[in-house]
Amino acid sequence: EQWQRCFSVDLDGAWNASRAVLPPMLEQGAGAIVNIASVHGHQIIPGCFPYPVAKHALIGLTRSLGIEYARRGVRVNSISPGLILTEAIENWFANAPDPAALRAEQAALLPCGRIGLPEEVAYTALFLASDEARFINASDILIDGGRSHLYHE
C-alpha cells in the first residue's frame, strides 16, 4: 500500500502533469517543467522506504523527459529540497517532547546552521521555469543547505 501511494503521488502525479502540459509546449516549441523531487532521491535515510525509491524514479523521469524533448524546445528539471520549514515539519517540531531542542538539533546538522524556507524552494522553481535558465535541462538542483555533501556516520 505504501509503495503504491508513494509512486502514485510522487511519480504518477508528475507524469500526469507532464502529459497535460507537454502538448501545448510542443506546439509552441518552448516550455519548462519543474518537478519537486527530494534529497531522498540522492541520499538514503533509513526508515523512509519506499519514499526514496519514488524520488529516485522522479529524478530519472525528469532527466529522461528533458533529453527526450530538448530539441523540441521543452526543458525539464527538478529540485531536491532537504529540510524545509513546511507545515508538516512545523507539526513534527511541535509534537516533539522538546520542540525547541529538536529544531536546534536539526538546524545544527546543516552547514549553514538554519533550516530552509519554502520561498527558497519557490525561487529556485521560478528561476528554472524562466528564460534565464534556458540552458539548464535534465538537471536536478539540491536545496538542502549543503547537508547532503557532508560525511555522516
VMD Tcl script that builds the backbone (N, CA, C; Angstrom):
set m [mol new atoms 459]
animate dup $m
set s [atomselect $m all]
$s set {name element resname resid chain x y z} {
  {N N GLU 1 A 0.824 -1.204 0.000}
  {CA C GLU 1 A 0.000 0.000 0.000}
  {C C GLU 1 A 0.862 1.259 0.000}
  {N N GLN 2 A 1.853 1.273 0.875}
  {CA C GLN 2 A 2.729 2.445 0.970}
  {C C GLN 2 A 3.511 2.632 -0.336}
  {N N TRP 3 A 3.965 1.551 -0.922}
  {CA C TRP 3 A 4.671 1.587 -2.196}
  {C C TRP 3 A 3.778 2.228 -3.260}
  {N N GLN 4 A 2.547 1.739 -3.385}
  {CA C GLN 4 A 1.615 2.266 -4.378}
  {C C GLN 4 A 1.325 3.743 -4.161}
  {N N ARG 5 A 1.147 4.139 -2.904}
  {CA C ARG 5 A 0.857 5.545 -2.599}
  {C C ARG 5 A 2.024 6.436 -2.976}
  {N N CYS 6 A 3.242 6.039 -2.596}
  {CA C CYS 6 A 4.427 6.842 -2.933}
  {C C CYS 6 A 4.568 7.016 -4.440}
  {N N PHE 7 A 4.433 5.930 -5.171}
  {CA C PHE 7 A 4.591 6.026 -6.619}
  {C C PHE 7 A 3.430 6.772 -7.265}
  {N N SER 8 A 2.241 6.618 -6.723}
  {CA C SER 8 A 1.084 7.326 -7.258}
  {C C SER 8 A 1.244 8.842 -7.097}
  {N N VAL 9 A 1.638 9.266 -5.921}
  {CA C VAL 9 A 1.786 10.702 -5.652}
  {C C VAL 9 A 3.054 11.259 -6.292}
  {N N ASP 10 A 4.195 10.631 -6.002}
  {CA C ASP 10 A 5.482 11.205 -6.366}
  {C C ASP 10 A 5.894 10.987 -7.817}
  {N N LEU 11 A 5.467 9.928 -8.426}
  {CA C LEU 11 A 5.862 9.666 -9.809}
  {C C LEU 11 A 4.691 9.824 -10.777}
  {N N ASP 12 A 3.590 9.142 -10.500}
  {CA C ASP 12 A 2.439 9.252 -11.402}
  {C C ASP 12 A 1.912 10.684 -11.465}
  {N N GLY 13 A 1.916 11.376 -10.349}
  {CA C GLY 13 A 1.451 12.769 -10.337}
  {C C GLY 13 A 2.273 13.642 -11.268}
  {N N ALA 14 A 3.605 13.513 -11.193}
  {CA C ALA 14 A 4.485 14.298 -12.059}
  {C C ALA 14 A 4.312 13.894 -13.525}
  {N N TRP 15 A 4.173 12.593 -13.767}
  {CA C TRP 15 A 3.988 12.125 -15.136}
  {C C TRP 15 A 2.669 12.640 -15.714}
  {N N ASN 16 A 1.592 12.574 -14.932}
  {CA C ASN 16 A 0.295 13.060 -15.410}
  {C C ASN 16 A 0.315 14.562 -15.668}
  {N N ALA 17 A 0.979 15.320 -14.806}
  {CA C ALA 17 A 1.097 16.767 -15.013}
  {C C ALA 17 A 1.914 17.047 -16.275}
  {N N SER 18 A 2.998 16.321 -16.467}
  {CA C SER 18 A 3.825 16.497 -17.668}
  {C C SER 18 A 3.033 16.180 -18.928}
  {N N ARG 19 A 2.290 15.082 -18.903}
  {CA C ARG 19 A 1.467 14.709 -20.063}
  {C C ARG 19 A 0.445 15.783 -20.390}
  {N N ALA 20 A -0.049 16.471 -19.354}
  {CA C ALA 20 A -1.053 17.516 -19.580}
  {C C ALA 20 A -0.452 18.768 -20.208}
  {N N VAL 21 A 0.776 19.110 -19.833}
  {CA C VAL 21 A 1.360 20.364 -20.329}
  {C C VAL 21 A 2.236 20.186 -21.560}
  {N N LEU 22 A 2.694 18.978 -21.827}
  {CA C LEU 22 A 3.582 18.774 -22.974}
  {C C LEU 22 A 2.959 19.133 -24.323}
  {N N PRO 23 A 1.725 18.750 -24.645}
  {CA C PRO 23 A 1.192 19.084 -25.976}
  {C C PRO 23 A 1.233 20.583 -26.303}
  {N N PRO 24 A 0.747 21.464 -25.421}
  {CA C PRO 24 A 0.835 22.890 -25.792}
  {C C PRO 24 A 2.281 23.401 -25.836}
  {N N MET 25 A 3.138 22.878 -24.983}
  {CA C MET 25 A 4.547 23.291 -25.022}
  {C C MET 25 A 5.185 22.872 -26.332}
  {N N LEU 26 A 4.914 21.642 -26.760}
  {CA C LEU 26 A 5.478 21.156 -28.009}
  {C C LEU 26 A 4.920 21.929 -29.200}
  {N N GLU 27 A 3.662 22.295 -29.126}
  {CA C GLU 27 A 3.036 23.069 -30.202}
  {C C GLU 27 A 3.686 24.441 -30.349}
  {N N GLN 28 A 4.005 25.068 -29.218}
  {CA C GLN 28 A 4.631 26.399 -29.292}
  {C C GLN 28 A 6.149 26.330 -29.408}
  {N N GLY 29 A 6.708 25.133 -29.230}
  {CA C GLY 29 A 8.146 24.952 -29.365}
  {C C GLY 29 A 8.948 25.475 -28.196}
  {N N ALA 30 A 8.308 25.590 -27.045}
  {CA C ALA 30 A 9.004 26.096 -25.854}
  {C C ALA 30 A 8.217 25.714 -24.611}
  {N N GLY 31 A 8.948 25.565 -23.522}
  {CA C GLY 31 A 8.300 25.290 -22.248}
  {C C GLY 31 A 9.306 24.802 -21.227}
  {N N ALA 32 A 8.887 24.846 -19.976}
  {CA C ALA 32 A 9.742 24.386 -18.885}
  {C C ALA 32 A 8.875 23.681 -17.856}
  {N N ILE 33 A 9.287 22.493 -17.496}
  {CA C ILE 33 A 8.635 21.714 -16.452}
  {C C ILE 33 A 9.608 21.630 -15.292}
  {N N VAL 34 A 9.104 21.874 -14.089}
  {CA C VAL 34 A 9.941 21.768 -12.889}
  {C C VAL 34 A 9.265 20.799 -11.930}
  {N N ASN 35 A 9.912 19.678 -11.685}
  {CA C ASN 35 A 9.406 18.678 -10.751}
  {C C ASN 35 A 10.022 18.898 -9.371}
  {N N ILE 36 A 9.284 18.518 -8.346}
  {CA C ILE 36 A 9.804 18.608 -6.986}
  {C C ILE 36 A 10.166 17.197 -6.532}
  {N N ALA 37 A 11.459 16.938 -6.514}
  {CA C ALA 37 A 11.976 15.656 -6.057}
  {C C ALA 37 A 12.286 15.793 -4.563}
  {N N SER 38 A 13.414 15.300 -4.125}
  {CA C SER 38 A 13.775 15.362 -2.714}
  {C C SER 38 A 15.231 14.966 -2.545}
  {N N VAL 39 A 15.819 15.427 -1.466}
  {CA C VAL 39 A 17.158 14.972 -1.091}
  {C C VAL 39 A 17.155 13.448 -0.934}
  {N N HIS 40 A 15.996 12.884 -0.648}
  {CA C HIS 40 A 15.859 11.420 -0.547}
  {C C HIS 40 A 16.141 10.735 -1.883}
  {N N GLY 41 A 16.096 11.486 -2.973}
  {CA C GLY 41 A 16.449 10.939 -4.272}
  {C C GLY 41 A 17.955 10.864 -4.481}
  {N N HIS 42 A 18.717 11.366 -3.516}
  {CA C HIS 42 A 20.188 11.367 -3.597}
  {C C HIS 42 A 20.826 10.597 -2.452}
  {N N GLN 43 A 20.208 10.667 -1.301}
  {CA C GLN 43 A 20.751 10.028 -0.101}
  {C C GLN 43 A 19.667 9.133 0.493}
  {N N ILE 44 A 20.052 7.968 0.917}
  {CA C ILE 44 A 19.099 7.053 1.538}
  {C C ILE 44 A 19.117 7.278 3.040}
  {N N ILE 45 A 17.959 7.564 3.574}
  {CA C ILE 45 A 17.798 7.781 5.004}
  {C C ILE 45 A 17.019 6.582 5.546}
  {N N PRO 46 A 17.602 5.824 6.464}
  {CA C PRO 46 A 16.920 4.630 6.985}
  {C C PRO 46 A 15.534 4.967 7.546}
  {N N GLY 47 A 14.613 4.046 7.337}
  {CA C GLY 47 A 13.266 4.192 7.876}
  {C C GLY 47 A 12.314 4.955 6.977}
  {N N CYS 48 A 12.750 5.357 5.794}
  {CA C CYS 48 A 11.902 6.151 4.903}
  {C C CYS 48 A 11.381 5.373 3.693}
  {N N PHE 49 A 11.774 4.111 3.566}
  {CA C PHE 49 A 11.351 3.295 2.434}
  {C C PHE 49 A 9.835 3.245 2.346}
  {N N PRO 50 A 9.246 3.375 1.178}
  {CA C PRO 50 A 9.767 3.387 -0.177}
  {C C PRO 50 A 9.912 4.782 -0.784}
  {N N TYR 51 A 9.752 5.824 0.015}
  {CA C TYR 51 A 9.814 7.204 -0.473}
  {C C TYR 51 A 11.057 7.491 -1.320}
  {N N PRO 52 A 12.269 7.102 -0.880}
  {CA C PRO 52 A 13.441 7.403 -1.705}
  {C C PRO 52 A 13.416 6.714 -3.066}
  {N N VAL 53 A 12.806 5.566 -3.154}
  {CA C VAL 53 A 12.723 4.862 -4.437}
  {C C VAL 53 A 11.893 5.695 -5.417}
  {N N ALA 54 A 10.780 6.215 -4.955}
  {CA C ALA 54 A 9.925 7.041 -5.810}
  {C C ALA 54 A 10.630 8.332 -6.209}
  {N N LYS 55 A 11.386 8.923 -5.303}
  {CA C LYS 55 A 12.090 10.175 -5.623}
  {C C LYS 55 A 13.259 9.933 -6.573}
  {N N HIS 56 A 13.949 8.784 -6.442}
  {CA C HIS 56 A 14.961 8.424 -7.433}
  {C C HIS 56 A 14.296 8.291 -8.812}
  {N N ALA 57 A 13.148 7.652 -8.842}
  {CA C ALA 57 A 12.420 7.470 -10.100}
  {C C ALA 57 A 11.997 8.816 -10.687}
  {N N LEU 58 A 11.587 9.752 -9.847}
  {CA C LEU 58 A 11.179 11.073 -10.329}
  {C C LEU 58 A 12.359 11.810 -10.957}
  {N N ILE 59 A 13.525 11.708 -10.358}
  {CA C ILE 59 A 14.715 12.331 -10.950}
  {C C ILE 59 A 15.022 11.665 -12.297}
  {N N GLY 60 A 14.854 10.356 -12.380}
  {CA C GLY 60 A 15.030 9.651 -13.647}
  {C C GLY 60 A 14.025 10.096 -14.698}
  {N N LEU 61 A 12.769 10.266 -14.305}
  {CA C LEU 61 A 11.735 10.758 -15.214}
  {C C LEU 61 A 12.102 12.151 -15.713}
  {N N THR 62 A 12.539 13.001 -14.798}
  {CA C THR 62 A 12.933 14.362 -15.149}
  {C C THR 62 A 14.035 14.355 -16.200}
  {N N ARG 63 A 15.065 13.583 -15.962}
  {CA C ARG 63 A 16.190 13.527 -16.896}
  {C C ARG 63 A 15.758 12.949 -18.242}
  {N N SER 64 A 14.962 11.895 -18.201}
  {CA C SER 64 A 14.507 11.256 -19.448}
  {C C SER 64 A 13.661 12.207 -20.286}
  {N N LEU 65 A 12.698 12.871 -19.657}
  {CA C LEU 65 A 11.852 13.808 -20.400}
  {C C LEU 65 A 12.663 14.998 -20.899}
  {N N GLY 66 A 13.611 15.456 -20.087}
  {CA C GLY 66 A 14.451 16.577 -20.501}
  {C C GLY 66 A 15.232 16.260 -21.758}
  {N N ILE 67 A 15.784 15.065 -21.830}
  {CA C ILE 67 A 16.536 14.651 -23.019}
  {C C ILE 67 A 15.589 14.404 -24.193}
  {N N GLU 68 A 14.475 13.755 -23.912}
  {CA C GLU 68 A 13.519 13.400 -24.964}
  {C C GLU 68 A 12.978 14.623 -25.712}
  {N N TYR 69 A 12.719 15.709 -24.991}
  {CA C TYR 69 A 12.048 16.860 -25.599}
  {C C TYR 69 A 12.945 18.084 -25.773}
  {N N ALA 70 A 14.235 17.952 -25.508}
  {CA C ALA 70 A 15.147 19.098 -25.594}
  {C C ALA 70 A 15.148 19.739 -26.981}
  {N N ARG 71 A 15.235 18.951 -28.007}
  {CA C ARG 71 A 15.299 19.506 -29.375}
  {C C ARG 71 A 13.981 20.120 -29.826}
  {N N ARG 72 A 12.947 19.903 -29.040}
  {CA C ARG 72 A 11.637 20.478 -29.388}
  {C C ARG 72 A 11.322 21.689 -28.505}
  {N N GLY 73 A 12.346 22.163 -27.769}
  {CA C GLY 73 A 12.212 23.408 -27.014}
  {C C GLY 73 A 11.696 23.280 -25.596}
  {N N VAL 74 A 11.518 22.070 -25.112}
  {CA C VAL 74 A 10.990 21.886 -23.754}
  {C C VAL 74 A 12.121 21.429 -22.836}
  {N N ARG 75 A 12.268 22.155 -21.742}
  {CA C ARG 75 A 13.251 21.792 -20.714}
  {C C ARG 75 A 12.517 21.158 -19.546}
  {N N VAL 76 A 13.147 20.168 -18.929}
  {CA C VAL 76 A 12.557 19.510 -17.760}
  {C C VAL 76 A 13.660 19.374 -16.709}
  {N N ASN 77 A 13.414 19.953 -15.549}
  {CA C ASN 77 A 14.361 19.918 -14.440}
  {C C ASN 77 A 13.625 19.571 -13.162}
  {N N SER 78 A 14.391 19.294 -12.131}
  {CA C SER 78 A 13.779 19.043 -10.825}
  {C C SER 78 A 14.575 19.732 -9.732}
  {N N ILE 79 A 13.922 19.859 -8.616}
  {CA C ILE 79 A 14.501 20.442 -7.407}
  {C C ILE 79 A 14.414 19.369 -6.329}
  {N N SER 80 A 15.488 19.232 -5.559}
  {CA C SER 80 A 15.505 18.257 -4.466}
  {C C SER 80 A 15.695 18.986 -3.139}
  {N N PRO 81 A 14.592 19.382 -2.506}
  {CA C PRO 81 A 14.713 20.049 -1.208}
  {C C PRO 81 A 15.137 19.076 -0.109}
  {N N GLY 82 A 15.850 19.610 0.843}
  {CA C GLY 82 A 16.158 18.894 2.068}
  {C C GLY 82 A 15.137 19.314 3.120}
  {N N LEU 83 A 15.614 19.616 4.312}
  {CA C LEU 83 A 14.716 20.024 5.393}
  {C C LEU 83 A 14.248 21.461 5.156}
  {N N ILE 84 A 12.952 21.614 4.944}
  {CA C ILE 84 A 12.335 22.902 4.660}
  {C C ILE 84 A 11.213 23.117 5.678}
  {N N LEU 85 A 11.081 24.331 6.168}
  {CA C LEU 85 A 10.063 24.640 7.188}
  {C C LEU 85 A 8.651 24.658 6.597}
  {N N THR 86 A 8.183 23.491 6.239}
  {CA C THR 86 A 6.814 23.341 5.755}
  {C C THR 86 A 5.878 23.143 6.951}
  {N N GLU 87 A 4.610 23.108 6.682}
  {CA C GLU 87 A 3.630 22.856 7.740}
  {C C GLU 87 A 3.870 21.500 8.401}
  {N N ALA 88 A 4.208 20.491 7.602}
  {CA C ALA 88 A 4.464 19.154 8.153}
  {C C ALA 88 A 5.677 19.165 9.087}
  {N N ILE 89 A 6.719 19.883 8.726}
  {CA C ILE 89 A 7.911 19.954 9.571}
  {C C ILE 89 A 7.616 20.755 10.832}
  {N N GLU 90 A 6.856 21.820 10.692}
  {CA C GLU 90 A 6.463 22.601 11.884}
  {C C GLU 90 A 5.654 21.729 12.841}
  {N N ASN 91 A 4.768 20.890 12.300}
  {CA C ASN 91 A 3.984 19.963 13.140}
  {C C ASN 91 A 4.877 18.927 13.811}
  {N N TRP 92 A 5.875 18.434 13.081}
  {CA C TRP 92 A 6.832 17.477 13.637}
  {C C TRP 92 A 7.556 18.107 14.822}
  {N N PHE 93 A 8.011 19.335 14.661}
  {CA C PHE 93 A 8.669 20.035 15.768}
  {C C PHE 93 A 7.699 20.220 16.934}
  {N N ALA 94 A 6.496 20.683 16.631}
  {CA C ALA 94 A 5.510 20.986 17.672}
  {C C ALA 94 A 5.132 19.752 18.491}
  {N N ASN 95 A 5.143 18.578 17.876}
  {CA C ASN 95 A 4.755 17.348 18.564}
  {C C ASN 95 A 5.908 16.632 19.254}
  {N N ALA 96 A 7.093 17.186 19.169}
  {CA C ALA 96 A 8.259 16.595 19.833}
  {C C ALA 96 A 8.205 16.903 21.332}
  {N N PRO 97 A 8.819 16.067 22.167}
  {CA C PRO 97 A 8.855 16.340 23.611}
  {C C PRO 97 A 9.475 17.701 23.929}
  {N N ASP 98 A 10.498 18.085 23.159}
  {CA C ASP 98 A 11.129 19.394 23.345}
  {C C ASP 98 A 11.290 20.028 21.958}
  {N N PRO 99 A 10.244 20.741 21.482}
  {CA C PRO 99 A 10.274 21.296 20.124}
  {C C PRO 99 A 11.488 22.179 19.834}
  {N N ALA 100 A 11.853 23.023 20.774}
  {CA C ALA 100 A 12.993 23.926 20.543}
  {C C ALA 100 A 14.290 23.144 20.396}
  {N N ALA 101 A 14.449 22.104 21.190}
  {CA C ALA 101 A 15.667 21.295 21.111}
  {C C ALA 101 A 15.742 20.552 19.773}
  {N N LEU 102 A 14.618 20.001 19.325}
  {CA C LEU 102 A 14.608 19.294 18.045}
  {C C LEU 102 A 14.920 20.251 16.895}
  {N N ARG 103 A 14.315 21.413 16.933}
  {CA C ARG 103 A 14.560 22.424 15.893}
  {C C ARG 103 A 16.045 22.799 15.871}
  {N N ALA 104 A 16.616 23.045 17.032}
  {CA C ALA 104 A 18.035 23.416 17.126}
  {C C ALA 104 A 18.928 22.272 16.648}
  {N N GLU 105 A 18.577 21.058 17.017}
  {CA C GLU 105 A 19.351 19.874 16.599}
  {C C GLU 105 A 19.347 19.741 15.083}
  {N N GLN 106 A 18.189 19.899 14.479}
  {CA C GLN 106 A 18.086 19.790 13.023}
  {C C GLN 106 A 18.848 20.920 12.321}
  {N N ALA 107 A 18.739 22.128 12.813}
  {CA C ALA 107 A 19.463 23.258 12.220}
  {C C ALA 107 A 20.971 23.051 12.329}
  {N N ALA 108 A 21.415 22.473 13.429}
  {CA C ALA 108 A 22.849 22.251 13.638}
  {C C ALA 108 A 23.429 21.232 12.658}
  {N N LEU 109 A 22.593 20.373 12.095}
  {CA C LEU 109 A 23.059 19.394 11.114}
  {C C LEU 109 A 23.392 20.026 9.765}
  {N N LEU 110 A 22.927 21.243 9.561}
  {CA C LEU 110 A 23.106 21.912 8.272}
  {C C LEU 110 A 24.326 22.819 8.301}
  {N N PRO 111 A 25.166 22.779 7.261}
  {CA C PRO 111 A 26.346 23.636 7.243}
  {C C PRO 111 A 26.035 25.118 7.441}
  {N N CYS 112 A 24.886 25.560 6.939}
  {CA C CYS 112 A 24.513 26.972 7.068}
  {C C CYS 112 A 23.907 27.284 8.438}
  {N N GLY 113 A 23.617 26.249 9.233}
  {CA C GLY 113 A 23.113 26.440 10.584}
  {C C GLY 113 A 21.658 26.838 10.693}
  {N N ARG 114 A 20.921 26.688 9.608}
  {CA C ARG 114 A 19.489 27.014 9.646}
  {C C ARG 114 A 18.719 26.098 8.709}
  {N N ILE 115 A 17.410 26.036 8.935}
  {CA C ILE 115 A 16.512 25.215 8.131}
  {C C ILE 115 A 16.010 26.056 6.958}
  {N N GLY 116 A 15.826 25.408 5.817}
  {CA C GLY 116 A 15.377 26.115 4.624}
  {C C GLY 116 A 13.945 26.606 4.724}
  {N N LEU 117 A 13.639 27.606 3.920}
  {CA C LEU 117 A 12.305 28.207 3.881}
  {C C LEU 117 A 11.593 27.827 2.578}
  {N N PRO 118 A 10.282 27.677 2.628}
  {CA C PRO 118 A 9.544 27.313 1.417}
  {C C PRO 118 A 9.793 28.277 0.252}
  {N N GLU 119 A 9.920 29.564 0.543}
  {CA C GLU 119 A 10.128 30.520 -0.552}
  {C C GLU 119 A 11.476 30.313 -1.249}
  {N N GLU 120 A 12.444 29.721 -0.550}
  {CA C GLU 120 A 13.729 29.444 -1.188}
  {C C GLU 120 A 13.585 28.344 -2.244}
  {N N VAL 121 A 12.715 27.406 -1.990}
  {CA C VAL 121 A 12.410 26.381 -2.986}
  {C C VAL 121 A 11.627 27.020 -4.137}
  {N N ALA 122 A 10.669 27.871 -3.812}
  {CA C ALA 122 A 9.860 28.537 -4.833}
  {C C ALA 122 A 10.715 29.414 -5.743}
  {N N TYR 123 A 11.662 30.148 -5.186}
  {CA C TYR 123 A 12.537 31.000 -6.001}
  {C C TYR 123 A 13.343 30.160 -6.991}
  {N N THR 124 A 13.784 29.003 -6.549}
  {CA C THR 124 A 14.548 28.124 -7.434}
  {C C THR 124 A 13.650 27.606 -8.556}
  {N N ALA 125 A 12.420 27.244 -8.226}
  {CA C ALA 125 A 11.477 26.786 -9.251}
  {C C ALA 125 A 11.200 27.898 -10.258}
  {N N LEU 126 A 11.009 29.122 -9.766}
  {CA C LEU 126 A 10.773 30.254 -10.673}
  {C C LEU 126 A 11.960 30.475 -11.595}
  {N N PHE 127 A 13.170 30.385 -11.052}
  {CA C PHE 127 A 14.365 30.533 -11.874}
  {C C PHE 127 A 14.405 29.451 -12.955}
  {N N LEU 128 A 14.197 28.190 -12.574}
  {CA C LEU 128 A 14.255 27.100 -13.547}
  {C C LEU 128 A 13.181 27.224 -14.622}
  {N N ALA 129 A 12.055 27.804 -14.266}
  {CA C ALA 129 A 10.975 27.980 -15.238}
  {C C ALA 129 A 11.208 29.182 -16.150}
  {N N SER 130 A 12.127 30.043 -15.778}
  {CA C SER 130 A 12.351 31.278 -16.535}
  {C C SER 130 A 13.317 31.074 -17.699}
  {N N ASP 131 A 13.337 32.048 -18.592}
  {CA C ASP 131 A 14.277 32.031 -19.709}
  {C C ASP 131 A 15.718 32.211 -19.246}
  {N N GLU 132 A 15.904 32.690 -18.038}
  {CA C GLU 132 A 17.267 32.857 -17.530}
  {C C GLU 132 A 17.937 31.516 -17.240}
  {N N ALA 133 A 17.149 30.462 -17.218}
  {CA C ALA 133 A 17.695 29.117 -17.018}
  {C C ALA 133 A 17.605 28.314 -18.312}
  {N N ARG 134 A 17.595 28.991 -19.427}
  {CA C ARG 134 A 17.313 28.338 -20.710}
  {C C ARG 134 A 18.326 27.279 -21.140}
  {N N PHE 135 A 19.503 27.243 -20.521}
  {CA C PHE 135 A 20.482 26.215 -20.872}
  {C C PHE 135 A 20.591 25.141 -19.789}
  {N N ILE 136 A 19.689 25.176 -18.826}
  {CA C ILE 136 A 19.641 24.145 -17.785}
  {C C ILE 136 A 18.537 23.174 -18.174}
  {N N ASN 137 A 18.907 21.932 -18.363}
  {CA C ASN 137 A 17.944 20.922 -18.785}
  {C C ASN 137 A 18.360 19.557 -18.268}
  {N N ALA 138 A 17.365 18.746 -17.925}
  {CA C ALA 138 A 17.575 17.372 -17.460}
  {C C ALA 138 A 18.456 17.359 -16.213}
  {N N SER 139 A 18.296 18.372 -15.381}
  {CA C SER 139 A 19.118 18.520 -14.181}
  {C C SER 139 A 18.268 18.523 -12.924}
  {N N ASP 140 A 18.937 18.256 -11.831}
  {CA C ASP 140 A 18.302 18.305 -10.513}
  {C C ASP 140 A 19.143 19.224 -9.629}
  {N N ILE 141 A 18.494 20.128 -8.934}
  {CA C ILE 141 A 19.194 21.059 -8.050}
  {C C ILE 141 A 18.859 20.713 -6.607}
  {N N LEU 142 A 19.900 20.430 -5.834}
  {CA C LEU 142 A 19.735 20.173 -4.398}
  {C C LEU 142 A 19.547 21.502 -3.679}
  {N N ILE 143 A 18.543 21.561 -2.829}
  {CA C ILE 143 A 18.298 22.735 -1.989}
  {C C ILE 143 A 18.250 22.212 -0.557}
  {N N ASP 144 A 19.430 22.028 0.016}
  {CA C ASP 144 A 19.489 21.410 1.344}
  {C C ASP 144 A 20.541 22.045 2.240}
  {N N GLY 145 A 20.951 23.253 1.913}
  {CA C GLY 145 A 21.930 23.940 2.744}
  {C C GLY 145 A 23.291 23.266 2.759}
  {N N GLY 146 A 23.535 22.349 1.829}
  {CA C GLY 146 A 24.810 21.639 1.750}
  {C C GLY 146 A 24.879 20.348 2.527}
  {N N ARG 147 A 23.810 19.993 3.223}
  {CA C ARG 147 A 23.849 18.825 4.112}
  {C C ARG 147 A 24.180 17.521 3.398}
  {N N SER 148 A 23.677 17.321 2.194}
  {CA C SER 148 A 23.904 16.043 1.527}
  {C C SER 148 A 25.361 15.856 1.108}
  {N N HIS 149 A 26.145 16.897 1.188}
  {CA C HIS 149 A 27.557 16.788 0.829}
  {C C HIS 149 A 28.446 16.494 2.030}
  {N N LEU 150 A 27.855 16.411 3.210}
  {CA C LEU 150 A 28.612 16.107 4.411}
  {C C LEU 150 A 28.746 14.596 4.592}
  {N N TYR 151 A 29.821 14.204 5.176}
  {CA C TYR 151 A 30.003 12.804 5.534}
  {C C TYR 151 A 29.462 12.613 6.945}
  {N N HIS 152 A 28.526 11.688 7.096}
  {CA C HIS 152 A 27.952 11.377 8.412}
  {C C HIS 152 A 28.179 9.909 8.709}
  {N N GLU 153 A 28.386 9.598 9.977}
  {CA C GLU 153 A 28.481 8.197 10.369}
  {C C GLU 153 A 27.155 7.746 10.882}
}
mol reanalyze $m
mol bondsrecalc $m
mol representation Tube
mol addrep $m
